Amino acid sequence: MQGMHHVALIASDYERSKDFYIRILGLRILAEHWREARSSWKLDLAGEGGLQLELFSFPGAPPRPSRPEACGLRHLAFRVGDLDAERRRLEALGVELEPVRLDEFTGDRFCFFADPDGLPLELVELASPRSPSLVRA
């Protein structure tokens, strides 16, 4: 494997999630397609550092449990240079964030928030540069 290519999400309200990931999180559109055979939108988004996210709409998609600590995807984490500044920016846009925590092993500062469907998202400010092969839990 050469690295992560993308993360794919299914939204319950496509336009609401599209707005959140573009306007609130600042991702940019690479491509957007209506897939007639599936009655589904596919939106390709990009962010800094090679981040790629696919946002889908599927009619009648069931909700996925996310808390407390459900099996499966735990959260998506976005690296930021200044956690406090990013918190202020998101709070000004109406995003509710949990308190800042400190990773006892890495010294990284982080906090959680949710996308419009309740998917847990994390902001993480690295304590110091380290090898990309070292990942957080």
N, C-alpha and C positions, 0 to 999 in steps of 0.2 A: 504494500500500500504506500502511496506517495503523499497522502494527506487527506483531509476532509474536503469533499467537493461542495456539498450543500446540505441544508436542513429543509425539510418539507413540512408544512403545516396545513391543516384543513380548518377553515374558518366557518363559524356558524352564520356570520353576517359578513359577506365578502367586502362590501364597501366600507364598513366600520373597521375591519381589520386592515384593509388596504390603507385607509387614512392613518391608522395608528402606526403602522410600520414605516410609512413614508413621511408623514408630517411630524409625528411625535418622535420616532426613533431615528429619522433622517436617512433611511435607506433610499436608494434611487432605482427607478424602473429600468430594467434591461429589456424586457419584452412582456407583452400581455396578450393572451390568446383566449378566445371563446372556443370551447371544444363542444361542438353541437352534439356529437354522438353521446357525450356524457352529461350534457346540460351543465357544464362546469367551466369556470374560469381557471386559468393558470397564469400566475403572475410571477415573473422572475425578478428578484430584487438583489441589489448589491450594496455592500457597505465597505468600510475601510478594512485593510488587511486581508483582502481576498474573501471576505464574508459573502456567501451567496445563500439566499433564502427563497424557496418556492412557496407561494401562497395559493391554495386551491379552494374552490367552493364545490361542494357536493350536496345535492338536495337530500335532506333527511339524514345527514351524518350523525351518528349517536355521539353524545358527549363522552369525553374520556376523563376518568377520575384523576385528580392530580394531588390531592392532599387527603389525609396525612400520609406522606411517603408511599404513594401507590407504586406498584411495580411498573416498569417501563421507563420512558423518558422522565427524568427527574426535573431538569430545568435547562434552559439555554442561557449561557453566560456571555456577556459582552464586555470586553476589556475596554477600560476608559483610562485616560491619563490623569484626570482630576475628578475623583468620585464626588467631592462636595459640589463642584461646579455643575456636574451632570445632574446631580440630585436637584439642585436649584432650578435648572432648566426644565426638567421633567415636572417638578412640582408646579412651576409657573404655567405649565400646559394642562394641569389638572390630574396628573398621574399620582396615585397614592403609593408611597414607598415605605417599606419596613425600615426599622432602625438599622444603622450601620453596625456591622459586626466585624470582628477581627479573627482571621484564621490563625489558630494557635500554632500551627505547624509551619506556615509560610510567612506569616506576618501580613498577608494581603488583607486589605479592607474591602468589604463587599456588602451589598444589600439586595433584597429581593423586591420585586413588584410583579404585576400580572398584565398579560395582554387582554384584549376585550373578551376572550373566551376563558379567562382564568388560567391560562398557561403560565407557569412560574418562569419568570425571567430574572436574571441576575446581572448586576453591574459589579465589576471587579477592578480594583486598582491594585496593580502588582506592587509589592513592597520593594522589589528590586528586579532588574532584568535577569532572566534565567533561561535555560534551554527550553525551546518549544516542546521538547519531549517530556518535560516535567509538567504534569497536569494536576489540577485541584480535584478534590473529591466532590 
